[in-house]
Amino acid sequence: MFRTTSSPARALKASALAFTIAAAAMSPATAQEKTEFKLAWSIYVGWMPWGYLDESGIMDKWAEKYGITVDIVQINDYVESINQYTAGAFDGVSATNMDTLSIPSGGGVDTTALIVGDYSNGNDAVILKGEGGLADLAGKPVNLVELSVSHYLLARGLDSVGLSERDLDGVINTSDADMIAAYATSDVEAVVTWNPLVSEILGANPDANNVFDSSMIPGEILDLMVVNTETLAANPDFGKAVAGAWYEVMGLMAAGDEVALTAMAEASGTDLDGYTSQLAATEMFYDPADAVAQAASEDLPATMTEVAEFLYDKGILGEGAPSADFVGVEYPDGSVTGDENNVRFRFDTTYMQMAADGAL
């Protein structure tokens, strides 16, 4: 996945979690009808459309249709963007399913996945230096950004070959900004990272061996636009405007609109070819019907259970979480995994379905 090398980029931090618990207490108990809304987003291949629909005026057009305004703000620090959303400074934020569960939902803020945008389909990878397979990580140190989707990917990969983190010679927390330089040193034997770093390491090092990537766990690393559940319930036109704008841009991307794609590429610090290669490792849901199908997938509850267990094991599923079932996650059919009395994360297909039906 594309993350900026100047930010924590989807990495969770204890300080961030401590902040969100306090912030959740400051959030209003009941949302009111209103006409002004704010969304936050950070740079990643699947989230570049948020910047484009803002700069192109597409968001303004859809907001005007529903008599509202939607301000879209880029925040370079991904974790900070989620913290600010959790504190109530934004009505929605771009986030993964894992980080939504752990930060706002784990912190008590009822949050809805309004848009299921994509899933990583090879953007994240476990890279072994030299020959071998995933099982050859046993006894080796692995460099990655701790408590990020890279850490989750490693856990899933190890489990697939009957190993666990205990079988390694430790996990070494390494900033994404330092990952390429770290790989070049003799004491680094394996790394887990995301695009464009994956492409750079594999392209520049003949000994770099991709032994496991996110295409092997399809649908597990989801990229979303999540919004405050109470705000959405009180303001359905907010959901309609955002979904309408998003899927207009999805239509442009699906059609190969070079103006839109080039603008997104440049905003993410690459060129059209570079951005296109990142999209190739990203399962974008250009068609809203495909996004609806993903949100309603019978595999999603099992995925979210895996994610919850990982977060609980790492001690980041909300402060004082008594078990991996601490947070309830609700699905479009009304079923719930986790605690039914503490539902704080919801997959709602209402607005994506309206887009699919041409009803926006």
Contacts in CASP RR format, 6 or more apart in sequence:
PFRMAT RR
TARGET T0000
AUTHOR 0000-0000-0000
METHOD contacts of the structure
MODEL  1
MFRTTSSPARALKASALAFTIAAAAMSPATAQEKTEFKLAWSIYVGWMPW
GYLDESGIMDKWAEKYGITVDIVQINDYVESINQYTAGAFDGVSATNMDT
LSIPSGGGVDTTALIVGDYSNGNDAVILKGEGGLADLAGKPVNLVELSVS
HYLLARGLDSVGLSERDLDGVINTSDADMIAAYATSDVEAVVTWNPLVSE
ILGANPDANNVFDSSMIPGEILDLMVVNTETLAANPDFGKAVAGAWYEVM
GLMAAGDEVALTAMAEASGTDLDGYTSQLAATEMFYDPADAVAQAASEDL
PATMTEVAEFLYDKGILGEGAPSADFVGVEYPDGSVTGDENNVRFRFDTT
YMQMAADGAL
1 10 0 8 1.000
1 44 0 8 1.000
1 45 0 8 1.000
1 120 0 8 1.000
1 123 0 8 1.000
1 124 0 8 1.000
1 149 0 8 1.000
1 194 0 8 1.000
1 195 0 8 1.000
1 221 0 8 1.000
1 223 0 8 1.000
1 282 0 8 1.000
2 43 0 8 1.000
2 44 0 8 1.000
2 45 0 8 1.000
2 46 0 8 1.000
2 123 0 8 1.000
2 194 0 8 1.000
2 195 0 8 1.000
2 196 0 8 1.000
2 268 0 8 1.000
2 278 0 8 1.000
3 9 0 8 1.000
3 10 0 8 1.000
3 42 0 8 1.000
3 43 0 8 1.000
3 44 0 8 1.000
3 78 0 8 1.000
3 176 0 8 1.000
3 194 0 8 1.000
4 42 0 8 1.000
4 43 0 8 1.000
4 76 0 8 1.000
4 78 0 8 1.000
5 176 0 8 1.000
5 177 0 8 1.000
5 197 0 8 1.000
6 76 0 8 1.000
6 177 0 8 1.000
7 42 0 8 1.000
7 76 0 8 1.000
7 77 0 8 1.000
7 78 0 8 1.000
7 79 0 8 1.000
8 77 0 8 1.000
8 78 0 8 1.000
8 79 0 8 1.000
8 145 0 8 1.000
9 42 0 8 1.000
9 78 0 8 1.000
9 145 0 8 1.000
9 148 0 8 1.000
9 176 0 8 1.000
9 194 0 8 1.000
10 44 0 8 1.000
10 78 0 8 1.000
10 79 0 8 1.000
10 96 0 8 1.000
10 99 0 8 1.000
10 145 0 8 1.000
10 148 0 8 1.000
10 149 0 8 1.000
11 78 0 8 1.000
11 79 0 8 1.000
11 145 0 8 1.000
11 146 0 8 1.000
11 147 0 8 1.000
11 148 0 8 1.000
11 176 0 8 1.000
12 79 0 8 1.000
12 99 0 8 1.000
12 102 0 8 1.000
12 103 0 8 1.000
12 147 0 8 1.000
12 148 0 8 1.000
12 316 0 8 1.000
13 79 0 8 1.000
13 147 0 8 1.000
14 316 0 8 1.000
16 79 0 8 1.000
16 80 0 8 1.000
16 82 0 8 1.000
16 83 0 8 1.000
16 103 0 8 1.000
17 102 0 8 1.000
17 103 0 8 1.000
17 107 0 8 1.000
17 316 0 8 1.000
17 318 0 8 1.000
17 319 0 8 1.000
18 319 0 8 1.000
19 83 0 8 1.000
19 86 0 8 1.000
19 87 0 8 1.000
20 82 0 8 1.000
20 83 0 8 1.000
20 86 0 8 1.000
20 87 0 8 1.000
20 103 0 8 1.000
20 104 0 8 1.000
20 106 0 8 1.000
20 107 0 8 1.000
20 109 0 8 1.000
21 107 0 8 1.000
21 318 0 8 1.000
21 319 0 8 1.000
23 83 0 8 1.000
23 86 0 8 1.000
23 87 0 8 1.000
23 88 0 8 1.000
24 86 0 8 1.000
24 87 0 8 1.000
24 104 0 8 1.000
24 107 0 8 1.000
24 108 0 8 1.000
24 109 0 8 1.000
26 87 0 8 1.000
26 88 0 8 1.000
27 86 0 8 1.000
27 87 0 8 1.000
27 88 0 8 1.000
27 109 0 8 1.000
27 228 0 8 1.000
28 88 0 8 1.000
28 230 0 8 1.000
30 230 0 8 1.000
31 228 0 8 1.000
31 230 0 8 1.000
31 231 0 8 1.000
31 233 0 8 1.000
31 234 0 8 1.000
31 235 0 8 1.000
32 234 0 8 1.000
33 234 0 8 1.000
33 235 0 8 1.000
34 234 0 8 1.000
34 235 0 8 1.000
35 67 0 8 1.000
35 68 0 8 1.000
35 69 0 8 1.000
36 68 0 8 1.000
36 69 0 8 1.000
36 71 0 8 1.000
37 68 0 8 1.000
37 69 0 8 1.000
37 70 0 8 1.000
37 71 0 8 1.000
37 91 0 8 1.000
37 231 0 8 1.000
37 235 0 8 1.000
37 238 0 8 1.000
38 70 0 8 1.000
38 71 0 8 1.000
38 72 0 8 1.000
38 73 0 8 1.000
38 89 0 8 1.000
38 90 0 8 1.000
38 91 0 8 1.000
38 92 0 8 1.000
39 50 0 8 1.000
39 70 0 8 1.000
39 71 0 8 1.000
39 72 0 8 1.000
39 73 0 8 1.000
39 90 0 8 1.000
39 91 0 8 1.000
39 92 0 8 1.000
39 93 0 8 1.000
39 94 0 8 1.000
39 225 0 8 1.000
39 227 0 8 1.000
39 242 0 8 1.000
40 72 0 8 1.000
40 73 0 8 1.000
40 74 0 8 1.000
40 75 0 8 1.000
40 81 0 8 1.000
40 84 0 8 1.000
40 85 0 8 1.000
40 89 0 8 1.000
40 90 0 8 1.000
40 92 0 8 1.000
40 93 0 8 1.000
40 94 0 8 1.000
41 47 0 8 1.000
41 50 0 8 1.000
41 51 0 8 1.000
41 72 0 8 1.000
41 73 0 8 1.000
41 74 0 8 1.000
41 75 0 8 1.000
41 81 0 8 1.000
41 93 0 8 1.000
41 94 0 8 1.000
41 225 0 8 1.000
42 74 0 8 1.000
42 75 0 8 1.000
42 76 0 8 1.000
42 77 0 8 1.000
42 78 0 8 1.000
42 81 0 8 1.000
42 94 0 8 1.000
43 74 0 8 1.000
43 76 0 8 1.000
43 267 0 8 1.000
43 268 0 8 1.000
44 94 0 8 1.000
44 223 0 8 1.000
45 123 0 8 1.000
45 195 0 8 1.000
45 268 0 8 1.000
45 275 0 8 1.000
45 278 0 8 1.000
45 279 0 8 1.000
45 282 0 8 1.000
46 117 0 8 1.000
46 118 0 8 1.000
46 223 0 8 1.000
46 279 0 8 1.000
46 282 0 8 1.000
46 284 0 8 1.000
47 94 0 8 1.000
47 223 0 8 1.000
48 264 0 8 1.000
48 265 0 8 1.000
48 267 0 8 1.000
48 268 0 8 1.000
48 275 0 8 1.000
49 246 0 8 1.000
49 249 0 8 1.000
49 250 0 8 1.000
49 253 0 8 1.000
49 264 0 8 1.000
50 72 0 8 1.000
50 74 0 8 1.000
50 94 0 8 1.000
50 225 0 8 1.000
51 72 0 8 1.000
51 74 0 8 1.000
51 264 0 8 1.000
51 267 0 8 1.000
52 58 0 8 1.000
52 249 0 8 1.000
52 260 0 8 1.000
52 263 0 8 1.000
52 264 0 8 1.000
52 267 0 8 1.000
53 59 0 8 1.000
53 72 0 8 1.000
53 245 0 8 1.000
53 246 0 8 1.000
53 248 0 8 1.000
53 249 0 8 1.000
54 72 0 8 1.000
55 263 0 8 1.000
56 249 0 8 1.000
56 260 0 8 1.000
56 263 0 8 1.000
58 245 0 8 1.000
58 248 0 8 1.000
58 249 0 8 1.000
59 70 0 8 1.000
59 72 0 8 1.000
59 241 0 8 1.000
59 242 0 8 1.000
59 245 0 8 1.000
60 69 0 8 1.000
60 70 0 8 1.000
61 245 0 8 1.000
62 70 0 8 1.000
62 240 0 8 1.000
62 241 0 8 1.000
62 242 0 8 1.000
62 244 0 8 1.000
62 245 0 8 1.000
62 248 0 8 1.000
63 69 0 8 1.000
63 70 0 8 1.000
63 241 0 8 1.000
63 245 0 8 1.000
65 241 0 8 1.000
66 237 0 8 1.000
66 238 0 8 1.000
66 240 0 8 1.000
66 241 0 8 1.000
67 237 0 8 1.000
68 235 0 8 1.000
68 237 0 8 1.000
68 238 0 8 1.000
68 241 0 8 1.000
70 238 0 8 1.000
70 241 0 8 1.000
70 242 0 8 1.000
70 245 0 8 1.000
73 90 0 8 1.000
75 81 0 8 1.000
75 84 0 8 1.000
79 99 0 8 1.000
79 103 0 8 1.000
81 90 0 8 1.000
81 93 0 8 1.000
81 94 0 8 1.000
81 95 0 8 1.000
82 93 0 8 1.000
82 95 0 8 1.000
82 99 0 8 1.000
82 100 0 8 1.000
82 103 0 8 1.000
82 104 0 8 1.000
83 103 0 8 1.000
84 90 0 8 1.000
84 93 0 8 1.000
85 91 0 8 1.000
85 92 0 8 1.000
85 93 0 8 1.000
85 95 0 8 1.000
85 104 0 8 1.000
85 109 0 8 1.000
85 226 0 8 1.000
85 228 0 8 1.000
86 103 0 8 1.000
86 104 0 8 1.000
86 107 0 8 1.000
86 109 0 8 1.000
88 228 0 8 1.000
91 227 0 8 1.000
91 228 0 8 1.000
91 231 0 8 1.000
91 238 0 8 1.000
92 114 0 8 1.000
92 225 0 8 1.000
92 226 0 8 1.000
92 227 0 8 1.000
92 228 0 8 1.000
93 225 0 8 1.000
93 226 0 8 1.000
94 223 0 8 1.000
94 224 0 8 1.000
94 225 0 8 1.000
94 226 0 8 1.000
95 103 0 8 1.000
95 104 0 8 1.000
95 223 0 8 1.000
95 224 0 8 1.000
95 226 0 8 1.000
96 149 0 8 1.000
96 221 0 8 1.000
96 222 0 8 1.000
96 223 0 8 1.000
96 224 0 8 1.000
97 113 0 8 1.000
97 221 0 8 1.000
97 222 0 8 1.000
97 224 0 8 1.000
97 303 0 8 1.000
97 304 0 8 1.000
97 307 0 8 1.000
98 149 0 8 1.000
98 152 0 8 1.000
98 221 0 8 1.000
98 307 0 8 1.000
98 310 0 8 1.000
98 311 0 8 1.000
100 111 0 8 1.000
100 113 0 8 1.000
100 224 0 8 1.000
100 226 0 8 1.000
100 345 0 8 1.000
101 304 0 8 1.000
101 307 0 8 1.000
101 308 0 8 1.000
101 311 0 8 1.000
101 317 0 8 1.000
101 327 0 8 1.000
101 329 0 8 1.000
101 345 0 8 1.000
102 311 0 8 1.000
102 316 0 8 1.000
102 317 0 8 1.000
102 318 0 8 1.000
104 111 0 8 1.000
104 226 0 8 1.000
104 344 0 8 1.000
105 111 0 8 1.000
105 327 0 8 1.000
105 328 0 8 1.000
105 329 0 8 1.000
105 344 0 8 1.000
105 345 0 8 1.000
106 317 0 8 1.000
106 318 0 8 1.000
106 321 0 8 1.000
106 326 0 8 1.000
106 327 0 8 1.000
106 344 0 8 1.000
107 318 0 8 1.000
107 319 0 8 1.000
107 344 0 8 1.000
108 344 0 8 1.000
109 228 0 8 1.000
109 344 0 8 1.000
110 228 0 8 1.000
110 229 0 8 1.000
110 230 0 8 1.000
110 343 0 8 1.000
110 344 0 8 1.000
110 346 0 8 1.000
111 226 0 8 1.000
111 227 0 8 1.000
111 228 0 8 1.000
111 229 0 8 1.000
111 344 0 8 1.000
111 345 0 8 1.000
111 346 0 8 1.000
112 226 0 8 1.000
112 227 0 8 1.000
112 228 0 8 1.000
112 229 0 8 1.000
112 232 0 8 1.000
112 345 0 8 1.000
112 346 0 8 1.000
112 347 0 8 1.000
112 348 0 8 1.000
113 222 0 8 1.000
113 224 0 8 1.000
113 225 0 8 1.000
113 226 0 8 1.000
113 295 0 8 1.000
113 345 0 8 1.000
113 346 0 8 1.000
113 347 0 8 1.000
113 348 0 8 1.000
114 224 0 8 1.000
114 225 0 8 1.000
114 226 0 8 1.000
114 227 0 8 1.000
114 232 0 8 1.000
114 239 0 8 1.000
114 242 0 8 1.000
114 243 0 8 1.000
114 348 0 8 1.000
114 351 0 8 1.000
114 352 0 8 1.000
115 224 0 8 1.000
115 225 0 8 1.000
115 242 0 8 1.000
115 243 0 8 1.000
115 246 0 8 1.000
115 291 0 8 1.000
115 351 0 8 1.000
115 352 0 8 1.000
116 222 0 8 1.000
116 224 0 8 1.000
116 285 0 8 1.000
116 291 0 8 1.000
116 294 0 8 1.000
116 295 0 8 1.000
116 347 0 8 1.000
116 352 0 8 1.000
117 222 0 8 1.000
117 223 0 8 1.000
117 224 0 8 1.000
117 225 0 8 1.000
117 284 0 8 1.000
117 285 0 8 1.000
117 291 0 8 1.000
118 222 0 8 1.000
118 223 0 8 1.000
118 282 0 8 1.000
118 283 0 8 1.000
118 284 0 8 1.000
118 285 0 8 1.000
119 214 0 8 1.000
119 218 0 8 1.000
119 219 0 8 1.000
119 220 0 8 1.000
119 221 0 8 1.000
119 222 0 8 1.000
119 223 0 8 1.000
119 282 0 8 1.000
119 283 0 8 1.000
119 294 0 8 1.000
120 149 0 8 1.000
120 194 0 8 1.000
120 214 0 8 1.000
120 221 0 8 1.000
120 223 0 8 1.000
120 281 0 8 1.000
120 282 0 8 1.000
120 283 0 8 1.000
121 214 0 8 1.000
121 215 0 8 1.000
121 218 0 8 1.000
121 281 0 8 1.000
121 282 0 8 1.000
121 283 0 8 1.000
122 195 0 8 1.000
122 198 0 8 1.000
122 213 0 8 1.000
122 214 0 8 1.000
122 215 0 8 1.000
122 281 0 8 1.000
122 282 0 8 1.000
123 194 0 8 1.000
123 195 0 8 1.000
123 198 0 8 1.000
123 213 0 8 1.000
123 214 0 8 1.000
123 278 0 8 1.000
123 281 0 8 1.000
123 282 0 8 1.000
124 149 0 8 1.000
124 150 0 8 1.000
124 153 0 8 1.000
124 192 0 8 1.000
124 193 0 8 1.000
124 194 0 8 1.000
124 195 0 8 1.000
124 198 0 8 1.000
124 213 0 8 1.000
124 214 0 8 1.000
124 221 0 8 1.000
125 153 0 8 1.000
125 192 0 8 1.000
125 193 0 8 1.000
125 194 0 8 1.000
125 198 0 8 1.000
125 202 0 8 1.000
125 210 0 8 1.000
125 212 0 8 1.000
125 213 0 8 1.000
125 214 0 8 1.000
126 134 0 8 1.000
126 137 0 8 1.000
126 142 0 8 1.000
126 153 0 8 1.000
126 154 0 8 1.000
126 157 0 8 1.000
126 190 0 8 1.000
126 191 0 8 1.000
126 192 0 8 1.000
126 210 0 8 1.000
126 211 0 8 1.000
126 212 0 8 1.000
126 213 0 8 1.000
127 183 0 8 1.000
127 190 0 8 1.000
127 191 0 8 1.000
127 192 0 8 1.000
127 193 0 8 1.000
127 198 0 8 1.000
127 201 0 8 1.000
127 202 0 8 1.000
127 208 0 8 1.000
127 209 0 8 1.000
127 210 0 8 1.000
127 211 0 8 1.000
128 134 0 8 1.000
128 136 0 8 1.000
128 137 0 8 1.000
128 189 0 8 1.000
128 190 0 8 1.000
128 208 0 8 1.000
128 209 0 8 1.000
128 211 0 8 1.000
129 183 0 8 1.000
129 188 0 8 1.000
129 189 0 8 1.000
129 190 0 8 1.000
129 205 0 8 1.000
129 207 0 8 1.000
129 208 0 8 1.000
129 209 0 8 1.000
130 207 0 8 1.000
130 208 0 8 1.000
130 209 0 8 1.000
131 209 0 8 1.000
132 209 0 8 1.000
132 211 0 8 1.000
133 209 0 8 1.000
133 211 0 8 1.000
134 157 0 8 1.000
134 158 0 8 1.000
134 160 0 8 1.000
134 161 0 8 1.000
134 163 0 8 1.000
134 211 0 8 1.000
134 212 0 8 1.000
135 161 0 8 1.000
135 163 0 8 1.000
136 211 0 8 1.000
137 158 0 8 1.000
137 163 0 8 1.000
137 167 0 8 1.000
137 168 0 8 1.000
137 190 0 8 1.000
137 211 0 8 1.000
138 163 0 8 1.000
138 167 0 8 1.000
138 168 0 8 1.000
139 167 0 8 1.000
139 168 0 8 1.000
139 169 0 8 1.000
140 168 0 8 1.000
140 169 0 8 1.000
140 189 0 8 1.000
140 190 0 8 1.000
141 168 0 8 1.000
141 169 0 8 1.000
141 170 0 8 1.000
141 171 0 8 1.000
141 172 0 8 1.000
141 187 0 8 1.000
141 188 0 8 1.000
141 189 0 8 1.000
141 190 0 8 1.000
142 154 0 8 1.000
142 168 0 8 1.000
142 170 0 8 1.000
142 171 0 8 1.000
142 172 0 8 1.000
142 189 0 8 1.000
142 190 0 8 1.000
142 191 0 8 1.000
142 192 0 8 1.000
143 171 0 8 1.000
143 172 0 8 1.000
143 174 0 8 1.000
143 179 0 8 1.000
143 182 0 8 1.000
143 183 0 8 1.000
143 188 0 8 1.000
143 190 0 8 1.000
143 191 0 8 1.000
143 192 0 8 1.000
144 150 0 8 1.000
144 151 0 8 1.000
144 154 0 8 1.000
144 171 0 8 1.000
144 172 0 8 1.000
144 173 0 8 1.000
144 174 0 8 1.000
144 191 0 8 1.000
144 192 0 8 1.000
144 193 0 8 1.000
145 151 0 8 1.000
145 173 0 8 1.000
145 174 0 8 1.000
145 175 0 8 1.000
145 176 0 8 1.000
145 193 0 8 1.000
146 171 0 8 1.000
146 173 0 8 1.000
147 314 0 8 1.000
147 316 0 8 1.000
149 194 0 8 1.000
149 221 0 8 1.000
150 192 0 8 1.000
150 193 0 8 1.000
150 194 0 8 1.000
151 171 0 8 1.000
151 192 0 8 1.000
151 310 0 8 1.000
151 314 0 8 1.000
152 220 0 8 1.000
152 221 0 8 1.000
152 307 0 8 1.000
152 310 0 8 1.000
153 192 0 8 1.000
153 212 0 8 1.000
153 213 0 8 1.000
153 214 0 8 1.000
153 217 0 8 1.000
153 221 0 8 1.000
154 165 0 8 1.000
154 171 0 8 1.000
154 192 0 8 1.000
155 164 0 8 1.000
155 165 0 8 1.000
155 310 0 8 1.000
156 217 0 8 1.000
156 220 0 8 1.000
156 306 0 8 1.000
157 212 0 8 1.000
157 216 0 8 1.000
157 217 0 8 1.000
158 164 0 8 1.000
158 165 0 8 1.000
158 167 0 8 1.000
158 168 0 8 1.000
160 212 0 8 1.000
160 216 0 8 1.000
165 171 0 8 1.000
174 182 0 8 1.000
174 191 0 8 1.000
176 193 0 8 1.000
176 194 0 8 1.000
176 197 0 8 1.000
179 191 0 8 1.000
179 193 0 8 1.000
179 197 0 8 1.000
179 201 0 8 1.000
180 197 0 8 1.000
180 200 0 8 1.000
180 201 0 8 1.000
180 204 0 8 1.000
182 188 0 8 1.000
182 191 0 8 1.000
183 191 0 8 1.000
183 201 0 8 1.000
183 205 0 8 1.000
183 208 0 8 1.000
184 205 0 8 1.000
191 201 0 8 1.000
193 201 0 8 1.000
195 278 0 8 1.000
195 281 0 8 1.000
196 270 0 8 1.000
196 274 0 8 1.000
196 278 0 8 1.000
198 210 0 8 1.000
198 213 0 8 1.000
199 277 0 8 1.000
199 278 0 8 1.000
201 208 0 8 1.000
202 208 0 8 1.000
202 210 0 8 1.000
214 220 0 8 1.000
214 221 0 8 1.000
215 281 0 8 1.000
218 283 0 8 1.000
219 283 0 8 1.000
219 294 0 8 1.000
219 297 0 8 1.000
219 299 0 8 1.000
219 303 0 8 1.000
220 303 0 8 1.000
220 306 0 8 1.000
220 307 0 8 1.000
222 294 0 8 1.000
225 242 0 8 1.000
225 246 0 8 1.000
227 238 0 8 1.000
227 239 0 8 1.000
227 242 0 8 1.000
229 346 0 8 1.000
231 238 0 8 1.000
232 238 0 8 1.000
232 239 0 8 1.000
232 348 0 8 1.000
239 351 0 8 1.000
240 351 0 8 1.000
240 354 0 8 1.000
240 360 0 8 1.000
242 351 0 8 1.000
243 288 0 8 1.000
243 351 0 8 1.000
243 352 0 8 1.000
243 354 0 8 1.000
243 355 0 8 1.000
243 360 0 8 1.000
244 355 0 8 1.000
244 360 0 8 1.000
246 355 0 8 1.000
247 288 0 8 1.000
247 355 0 8 1.000
247 360 0 8 1.000
249 260 0 8 1.000
250 284 0 8 1.000
250 285 0 8 1.000
250 286 0 8 1.000
250 287 0 8 1.000
250 288 0 8 1.000
251 257 0 8 1.000
251 286 0 8 1.000
252 260 0 8 1.000
253 260 0 8 1.000
253 261 0 8 1.000
253 279 0 8 1.000
253 284 0 8 1.000
253 286 0 8 1.000
254 286 0 8 1.000
254 287 0 8 1.000
258 272 0 8 1.000
261 272 0 8 1.000
261 275 0 8 1.000
261 276 0 8 1.000
262 271 0 8 1.000
262 272 0 8 1.000
264 275 0 8 1.000
265 271 0 8 1.000
265 272 0 8 1.000
265 274 0 8 1.000
265 275 0 8 1.000
265 276 0 8 1.000
268 275 0 8 1.000
270 278 0 8 1.000
285 291 0 8 1.000
285 294 0 8 1.000
287 356 0 8 1.000
288 352 0 8 1.000
288 353 0 8 1.000
288 355 0 8 1.000
288 356 0 8 1.000
289 356 0 8 1.000
291 349 0 8 1.000
291 352 0 8 1.000
292 332 0 8 1.000
292 349 0 8 1.000
292 352 0 8 1.000
292 353 0 8 1.000
292 356 0 8 1.000
294 300 0 8 1.000
295 331 0 8 1.000
295 332 0 8 1.000
295 347 0 8 1.000
295 348 0 8 1.000
295 349 0 8 1.000
295 352 0 8 1.000
296 331 0 8 1.000
296 332 0 8 1.000
296 333 0 8 1.000
296 347 0 8 1.000
296 349 0 8 1.000
300 331 0 8 1.000
300 347 0 8 1.000
301 329 0 8 1.000
301 331 0 8 1.000
301 335 0 8 1.000
301 337 0 8 1.000
304 329 0 8 1.000
304 337 0 8 1.000
304 345 0 8 1.000
305 324 0 8 1.000
305 337 0 8 1.000
305 338 0 8 1.000
308 317 0 8 1.000
308 324 0 8 1.000
308 325 0 8 1.000
308 326 0 8 1.000
308 327 0 8 1.000
308 329 0 8 1.000
308 337 0 8 1.000
308 338 0 8 1.000
309 324 0 8 1.000
311 317 0 8 1.000
311 318 0 8 1.000
311 324 0 8 1.000
312 321 0 8 1.000
312 323 0 8 1.000
312 324 0 8 1.000
312 326 0 8 1.000
313 324 0 8 1.000
315 321 0 8 1.000
317 324 0 8 1.000
317 326 0 8 1.000
317 327 0 8 1.000
318 326 0 8 1.000
318 327 0 8 1.000
320 326 0 8 1.000
321 327 0 8 1.000
324 338 0 8 1.000
325 337 0 8 1.000
325 338 0 8 1.000
325 339 0 8 1.000
326 338 0 8 1.000
326 339 0 8 1.000
326 342 0 8 1.000
327 338 0 8 1.000
327 339 0 8 1.000
327 342 0 8 1.000
327 343 0 8 1.000
327 344 0 8 1.000
327 345 0 8 1.000
328 336 0 8 1.000
328 337 0 8 1.000
328 338 0 8 1.000
328 339 0 8 1.000
328 340 0 8 1.000
328 342 0 8 1.000
328 343 0 8 1.000
328 344 0 8 1.000
328 345 0 8 1.000
329 336 0 8 1.000
329 337 0 8 1.000
329 338 0 8 1.000
329 343 0 8 1.000
329 345 0 8 1.000
329 346 0 8 1.000
329 347 0 8 1.000
330 336 0 8 1.000
330 343 0 8 1.000
330 345 0 8 1.000
330 346 0 8 1.000
330 347 0 8 1.000
331 337 0 8 1.000
331 347 0 8 1.000
332 347 0 8 1.000
332 348 0 8 1.000
332 349 0 8 1.000
336 343 0 8 1.000
351 360 0 8 1.000
354 360 0 8 1.000
END
